[in-house]
Amino acid sequence: MDFVISRRQMLKIAAGAGALTLAGCGTSGDDTATDAAPAEATGDVKELTFEPGKLTVATGNPAWEPWVMNDDPESGEGFEAAVIYALAEKMGFAKEDVVWTRTEFDEAFAPGQHDWDLNIQQVSINEDRKKAIDFSPAYFRPTQAVIVKKDSKYASATSCAELKDAVFAVMMGTTAIDYVKDIIKGGSDEGIDIFNNNSDAVAAVDNGQADCLVTDTPQCVYMVESEQLKNGVVMGQIPGTEDPDGLGITLAKDSPLTPFVTDAMNAILDDGTVDGLIEQWLASYTTDIPTLA
């Protein structure tokens, strides 16, 4: 299987920077990709990064709270920014060695070479995406929620059935599209408007182009509390939308960094670091949110 890594990484491997045992993938009889045994983290991780000695991490453009506070990942404030710095430390990188860059959401799980090592922006782990990229172990399992304007005719709805005729704004490439289609629309695509990013989706609800917006519950709460959506309200969580596989950091397919990231993420999950960051940054965005019938 060919590696999908940067030219700089390929040169370093060819020069003997370290022996690597890389994760593989296979196919079952039904052509569904399956994971092979975990690869061993060997060699000097700092020699395997896009910029040697640095860990280049991509996030959204913009990056929303509470995942990244004030669109400033370098501050380490916000859940995903804090997770990255904890992960980087566990991998042996100092805070000043973490370099941030920006991408659109769909670039986080696009196949091919990248000018970043890791990408973190609430990407749900699923089998289709695993065919093109690698994932870290899951660091959070969000639900999806619905927000509307308080003066909307749908604002008093308490069930998914009452929203069947509403027009929904959702971001391209997100699981929100499938949840709205399957749970609220009964399998229909009608009344689902797809936007390049959540900023455009918010604008669509704000100007009346759409009735509702669906995205991760913490982000919905922030959009309302920060008045990104003026006069908005979180109607509730959509039942059955807790992400079964969770959110993962993405890497290029068969990246030599994957075993290092896997080991480091498992370590900060096991020692309670991630749970502590969830409590610090997400608790107020995930509790006391009603669930729609």
C-alpha positions in Angstrom: 0.0 0.0 0.0 1.4 3.4 -0.9 2.0 5.9 1.8 0.3 9.3 1.5 2.8 11.6 3.2 4.7 14.7 2.4 7.8 14.8 0.3 9.9 16.0 3.2 8.7 13.0 5.3 9.5 10.6 2.4 13.0 12.0 2.1 13.7 11.5 5.8 12.4 8.0 5.8 14.5 7.2 2.7 17.5 8.7 4.5 17.1 6.3 7.4 15.5 8.7 9.9 14.1 5.7 11.8 12.6 2.3 11.3 8.8 2.5 11.1 6.1 -0.1 11.4 3.1 1.5 9.8 -0.6 0.8 10.1 -2.1 -1.1 7.2 -5.7 -1.6 6.2 -7.4 -4.5 4.5 -10.7 -5.3 3.0 -13.2 -7.9 4.0 -15.3 -9.9 1.6 -17.8 -7.0 1.3 -15.0 -4.6 0.4 -15.4 -2.7 3.7 -12.1 -1.3 5.0 -11.0 -2.7 8.3 -8.2 -1.7 10.7 -5.1 -3.9 11.0 -3.2 -4.3 14.3 -1.9 -1.0 15.7 1.5 0.0 14.4 4.4 0.5 16.8 5.7 4.0 17.4 9.3 3.8 16.5 12.0 6.3 15.5 12.3 10.0 16.4 8.9 11.6 16.0 10.4 15.1 15.6 12.1 13.9 12.4 8.9 12.7 10.9 6.8 15.9 10.9 6.0 18.2 8.1 8.5 20.8 9.5 11.2 18.8 11.4 11.1 19.6 15.1 7.7 21.3 14.8 4.2 19.8 15.1 1.9 21.6 12.5 -1.7 21.5 13.5 -4.7 22.7 11.3 -8.0 23.9 12.7 -11.0 25.6 11.3 -11.2 28.9 9.5 -12.7 30.4 11.7 -12.4 28.1 14.7 -15.5 28.3 16.8 -15.9 28.4 20.6 -15.9 26.4 22.8 -13.5 24.3 20.7 -11.1 27.3 20.3 -11.7 30.4 22.3 -11.5 33.8 20.4 -10.4 32.0 17.2 -6.9 31.9 18.8 -5.7 28.3 19.0 -2.2 29.5 20.0 -3.6 30.5 23.4 -4.4 26.9 24.3 -7.8 28.0 25.4 -10.8 26.1 24.3 -11.4 22.3 24.3 -9.7 21.3 21.1 -6.8 23.7 21.5 -6.1 22.4 25.0 -6.3 18.8 23.8 -3.7 19.5 21.1 -1.3 21.0 23.6 -1.8 18.1 26.0 -1.2 15.6 23.1 1.8 17.5 21.9 3.4 17.4 25.3 2.8 13.7 25.6 4.5 13.3 22.2 7.5 15.3 23.3 6.8 18.6 21.7 7.1 21.9 23.7 4.2 24.4 23.5 6.4 26.7 21.3 7.0 23.8 18.9 3.3 23.6 18.0 2.5 25.6 14.8 -1.1 26.3 13.9 -2.6 26.7 10.4 -6.1 26.9 9.0 -8.1 24.7 6.6 -11.7 24.4 5.5 -13.6 21.5 7.1 -13.6 19.2 4.2 -9.8 19.5 3.8 -9.5 17.8 7.2 -10.5 14.4 5.7 -9.4 14.9 2.1 -7.0 12.3 0.7 -3.5 13.2 -0.4 -0.6 15.1 0.8 -1.0 18.1 3.2 1.1 20.9 4.6 0.0 20.0 8.2 0.6 17.0 10.4 -2.7 16.9 12.3 -6.1 18.5 11.7 -8.6 19.0 14.5 -12.1 20.5 13.9 -14.8 18.2 15.1 -14.4 15.5 12.5 -16.6 12.5 13.1 -14.8 9.1 12.7 -16.4 6.8 10.2 -15.5 4.0 7.9 -15.7 5.9 4.7 -13.3 8.6 5.9 -10.9 6.0 7.2 -10.4 4.9 3.6 -8.8 8.2 2.9 -7.2 9.3 6.1 -6.0 8.1 9.6 -7.8 9.1 12.8 -6.6 9.4 16.4 -8.6 7.6 19.0 -11.9 9.5 19.8 -11.5 12.5 22.1 -15.2 13.4 22.4 -18.6 12.1 21.5 -21.0 15.0 20.9 -24.7 15.1 20.1 -26.4 17.3 17.5 -28.8 20.1 18.4 -31.2 22.5 16.7 -31.2 26.3 17.0 -33.8 28.8 15.7 -34.8 32.4 16.1 -37.1 33.1 19.0 -39.7 34.6 16.7 -39.7 31.6 14.3 -42.9 29.6 13.9 -40.9 26.6 14.9 -39.5 28.0 18.1 -42.0 26.3 20.3 -41.5 22.9 18.8 -40.6 20.1 21.3 -40.5 17.2 18.8 -38.7 16.3 15.6 -42.1 15.6 13.9 -43.0 19.3 14.4 -39.9 20.3 12.4 -40.5 18.1 9.4 -41.5 21.0 7.1 -38.8 23.4 8.3 -35.8 24.4 6.2 -32.5 23.5 7.7 -29.1 25.0 7.3 -26.2 22.6 7.7 -22.5 22.7 6.9 -21.1 20.7 4.0 -19.5 17.4 4.8 -21.0 17.1 8.3 -22.9 14.3 9.9 -25.7 16.9 10.6 -26.9 16.4 7.0 -27.6 12.7 7.5 -29.2 13.2 10.9 -31.6 15.9 9.6 -32.4 13.7 6.6 -32.9 10.5 8.5 -34.4 11.6 11.8 -36.3 14.8 11.0 -37.1 14.6 7.3 -38.0 10.9 7.2 -35.3 10.1 4.5 -36.0 13.1 2.3 -33.4 15.7 1.1 -36.1 18.3 0.7 -35.7 21.4 2.9 -32.0 20.8 3.7 -29.7 23.7 2.5 -26.0 23.0 2.6 -23.4 25.7 3.2 -19.6 25.9 3.0 -19.3 26.7 6.7 -21.3 27.3 9.8 -20.8 31.1 9.5 -22.8 31.0 6.3 -25.4 28.6 7.8 -25.9 31.0 10.7 -26.4 33.9 8.3 -29.0 31.9 6.4 -31.1 31.5 9.6 -30.5 35.1 10.6 -31.8 36.5 7.3 -34.7 34.1 7.0 -33.3 31.9 4.2 -33.5 28.9 6.6 -35.6 28.2 9.7 -33.2 26.1 11.7 -29.5 25.2 12.0 -28.1 21.9 13.2 -24.6 21.3 14.4 -22.7 19.9 17.5 -24.6 20.8 20.7 -21.7 22.8 22.2 -21.4 24.9 19.1 -25.2 25.5 19.1 -25.1 26.8 22.6 -22.2 29.1 21.8 -23.9 30.5 18.7 -26.9 31.5 20.8 -25.0 32.8 23.9 -22.6 34.8 21.8 -25.4 36.2 19.6 -23.8 34.8 16.5 -27.4 34.0 15.8 -29.2 37.1 17.1 -32.4 36.4 19.1 -31.7 32.7 18.9 -32.6 29.8 21.1 -31.4 26.2 21.4 -34.5 24.1 20.8 -32.9 20.9 22.0 -30.8 17.9 21.1 -31.8 15.5 18.3 -32.4 12.1 19.8 -30.1 9.3 18.7 -27.3 11.6 17.6 -24.6 10.9 20.1 -21.7 10.2 17.9 -21.0 6.4 18.3 -17.4 6.6 17.0 -16.7 10.1 18.3 -14.5 12.9 17.0 -11.0 12.2 16.0 -7.9 14.2 15.0 -7.1 13.4 11.3 -3.8 12.6 9.7 -2.7 11.6 6.2 -3.4 8.0 5.3 -0.7 5.7 6.8 1.1 8.7 8.3 4.3 7.7 10.2 2.9 9.9 13.0 -0.3 7.9 13.5 1.2 5.4 16.0 2.7 8.3 18.0 -0.6 10.1 18.0 -2.5 6.9 19.0 -0.2 6.2 21.9 -0.3 9.8 23.1 -4.1 10.2 22.8 -4.7 6.9 24.6 -2.4 8.1 27.4 -4.2 11.4 28.0 -7.6 9.5 27.8 -6.4 6.9 30.3 -4.9 9.4 32.8 -8.0 11.6 32.9 -6.5 14.6 31.1 -9.2 14.7 28.4 -12.0 14.2 31.0 -10.7 17.2 32.9 -10.6 19.3 29.7 -14.2 18.3 28.9 -15.3 19.4 32.3 -13.3 22.7 32.0 -14.4 23.7 28.5 -17.5 21.8 27.5 -19.6 21.1 30.7 -21.5 24.4 30.5 -22.3 23.8 26.8 -23.6 20.2 27.2 -25.7 20.1 30.4 -29.3 21.0 30.9 -30.0 20.9 27.1 -33.4 19.3 26.5 -33.8 16.5 24.0 -36.5 16.7 21.4 -39.2 14.0 21.3 
